[in-house]
Amino acid sequence: MSTFDLLLNDNLRTLKSLKKDQNLIDKLSKQLIFFCKKKNSKILVCGNGGSGTDADHFVTELIVRFKKKRKAISALSLSGNSSLLTACANDFDFKEIFKRQIEGLANKNDCVLFISTSGNSNNIIQAAKYTKTKKIFSISLTGFNGGRLKKLSDINYTVRSSSVARIQEAHIFLLHYFCESIDNEF
């Protein structure tokens, strides 16, 4: 079997495993829709590396559009401002880069979506601890066993995989599913 076939089969197996958790995935989607419709509410999204790119991508779909022309959704990626990220990492610590932004931008009407393949990135954990103490609703997408983030989030979905690539592929599928669900509500 070729490398291509092995990777494709592994990807399909991971994506098919999501079906077992459709009720939980739909619950996450409904929560995001709730915050999209809630007055004076916004969705803040963050992740590191590829997950940071997924955060940027998801926010772009919410503000611009996914498939349908609809009103812009109030959303912000916390992963994309290089000046802010590097200043915070330099002046405070890298583990503060998301917490500091949530401290300045979020309120109790908001939702924070954490994307982390391991669920153990220290900057994500610090931000999740902050949202928990401030009673800001949080959702997390993780992989492996969910890491520490699983317990710090109001709702967590853990992709059943130990491959970073398969977890990220499943995360982007889930984010597109959320976008489709949001589009159908507006």
C-alpha positions as CSV (number, residue, x, y, z in Angstrom):
1,M,0.0,0.0,0.0
2,S,1.3,3.4,-0.9
3,T,2.0,6.2,1.6
4,F,-0.9,8.1,0.0
5,D,-3.3,5.2,0.6
6,L,-2.1,4.8,4.2
7,L,-2.6,8.5,5.0
8,L,-5.9,8.7,3.3
9,N,-7.2,5.6,5.1
10,D,-5.9,7.0,8.4
11,N,-7.7,10.3,7.7
12,L,-10.9,8.6,6.8
13,R,-10.8,6.4,9.9
14,T,-10.3,9.5,12.1
15,L,-13.1,11.5,10.4
16,K,-15.5,8.5,10.6
17,S,-14.8,8.3,14.4
18,L,-16.5,11.7,14.7
19,K,-19.9,10.1,13.9
20,K,-19.8,8.3,17.3
21,D,-19.9,11.7,19.0
22,Q,-22.4,13.5,16.8
23,N,-24.6,14.5,19.7
24,L,-21.7,16.2,21.5
25,I,-20.5,17.9,18.3
26,D,-24.1,19.2,17.7
27,K,-24.1,20.5,21.3
28,L,-20.9,22.4,20.6
29,S,-22.4,23.8,17.3
30,K,-25.6,24.9,19.1
31,Q,-23.5,26.7,21.8
32,L,-21.5,28.6,19.1
33,I,-24.8,29.5,17.4
34,F,-26.2,30.7,20.7
35,F,-23.2,33.1,21.1
36,C,-23.4,34.2,17.5
37,K,-27.0,35.3,18.1
38,K,-26.6,36.6,21.6
39,K,-26.6,40.4,21.9
40,N,-23.3,42.1,22.8
41,S,-21.5,38.8,22.4
42,K,-18.4,37.7,20.5
43,I,-16.5,34.6,19.8
44,L,-12.7,34.7,20.6
45,V,-10.6,31.9,19.1
46,C,-7.0,30.9,19.8
47,G,-4.5,28.2,19.1
48,N,-0.8,27.7,18.5
49,G,0.9,26.8,15.2
50,G,-1.5,25.0,12.8
51,S,-4.2,25.4,15.4
52,G,-3.6,29.2,15.4
53,T,-4.0,29.1,11.6
54,D,-7.3,27.2,12.1
55,A,-8.4,30.0,14.5
56,D,-7.7,32.6,11.9
57,H,-9.5,30.6,9.2
58,F,-12.6,30.0,11.4
59,V,-12.9,33.7,12.3
60,T,-12.5,34.7,8.7
61,E,-15.4,32.4,7.8
62,L,-17.5,33.9,10.5
63,I,-16.9,37.5,9.7
64,V,-16.7,37.3,5.9
65,R,-18.8,34.3,5.0
66,F,-18.7,30.6,4.7
67,K,-21.1,29.7,1.9
68,K,-24.0,32.1,2.3
69,K,-24.1,35.8,2.4
70,R,-25.2,36.7,5.9
71,K,-24.5,39.3,8.5
72,A,-21.0,39.3,9.9
73,I,-20.5,37.4,13.1
74,S,-18.6,39.1,15.9
75,A,-15.5,37.1,16.2
76,L,-11.8,37.6,16.8
77,S,-8.7,35.4,16.4
78,L,-6.2,35.9,19.2
79,S,-3.5,34.1,17.2
80,G,-2.9,36.5,14.4
81,N,-1.6,39.9,15.7
82,S,2.2,39.4,15.6
83,S,3.0,42.7,17.2
84,L,0.7,42.0,20.2
85,L,1.9,38.4,20.5
86,T,5.6,39.3,20.5
87,A,5.3,42.3,22.8
88,C,3.3,40.2,25.3
89,A,5.8,37.3,25.1
90,N,8.7,39.8,25.5
91,D,7.2,42.0,28.2
92,F,5.4,39.3,30.2
93,D,5.9,35.7,29.1
94,F,4.8,33.5,26.2
95,K,2.3,31.7,28.4
96,E,0.4,35.1,28.8
97,I,-0.2,35.8,25.1
98,F,-3.8,34.6,25.1
99,K,-4.8,35.3,28.7
100,R,-3.8,38.9,28.4
101,Q,-5.9,39.4,25.3
102,I,-8.9,37.7,26.9
103,E,-8.4,39.9,29.9
104,G,-8.6,43.0,27.7
105,L,-11.3,41.9,25.2
106,A,-13.7,39.3,26.7
107,N,-16.7,39.8,28.9
108,K,-19.2,37.3,30.4
109,N,-21.4,37.4,27.3
110,D,-18.6,36.0,25.2
111,C,-17.4,32.6,24.2
112,V,-13.7,31.5,23.9
113,L,-12.9,28.6,21.5
114,F,-9.6,27.0,22.3
115,I,-8.0,24.8,19.6
116,S,-5.1,22.6,20.8
117,T,-4.1,19.2,19.4
118,S,-2.5,18.2,22.7
119,G,-4.7,20.2,25.1
120,N,-1.5,21.0,27.1
121,S,-0.1,24.2,25.6
122,N,0.8,26.4,28.5
123,N,-0.4,29.6,26.9
124,I,-3.8,27.9,26.2
125,I,-3.9,26.5,29.7
126,Q,-3.3,29.9,31.3
127,A,-6.0,31.5,29.2
128,A,-8.5,28.6,30.0
129,K,-7.8,29.1,33.7
130,Y,-8.5,32.8,33.4
131,T,-11.8,32.2,31.5
132,K,-12.9,29.7,34.2
133,T,-12.2,32.1,37.0
134,K,-14.0,34.9,35.2
135,K,-16.9,32.7,34.2
136,I,-16.4,33.2,30.5
137,F,-17.9,30.3,28.6
138,S,-15.3,28.2,26.8
139,I,-15.2,25.4,24.3
140,S,-12.2,23.4,23.4
141,L,-11.2,21.2,20.5
142,T,-8.4,18.8,21.4
143,G,-6.8,15.5,20.5
144,F,-4.9,12.7,22.2
145,N,-6.6,12.4,25.6
146,G,-7.7,16.1,25.8
147,G,-4.9,17.1,28.1
148,R,-5.4,19.6,30.9
149,L,-7.6,21.8,28.7
150,K,-10.3,19.2,28.7
151,K,-11.1,19.8,32.4
152,L,-10.8,23.6,32.1
153,S,-13.3,24.0,29.4
154,D,-17.1,24.2,29.7
155,I,-17.4,21.8,26.8
156,N,-14.6,19.8,25.2
157,Y,-14.4,17.6,22.1
158,T,-11.4,15.4,21.9
159,V,-10.6,13.9,18.5
160,R,-9.7,10.2,18.9
161,S,-6.3,10.2,17.5
162,S,-2.6,10.5,18.6
163,S,-1.5,11.9,15.2
164,V,-1.2,15.7,15.2
165,A,-2.0,15.8,11.4
166,R,-5.2,13.7,11.8
167,I,-6.3,15.8,14.8
168,Q,-5.8,19.0,12.8
169,E,-7.7,17.5,9.8
170,A,-10.6,16.6,12.1
171,H,-10.5,20.1,13.7
172,I,-10.8,21.8,10.3
173,F,-13.7,19.5,9.4
174,L,-15.4,20.4,12.7
175,L,-14.9,24.1,12.2
176,H,-16.4,23.9,8.7
177,Y,-19.3,22.0,10.2
178,F,-19.8,24.7,12.7
179,C,-19.7,27.3,9.9
180,E,-22.3,25.4,7.9
181,S,-24.6,25.2,11.0
182,I,-24.2,28.9,11.7
183,D,-24.9,29.7,8.0
184,N,-28.1,27.7,8.2
185,E,-29.3,29.7,11.2
186,F,-28.9,33.1,9.5
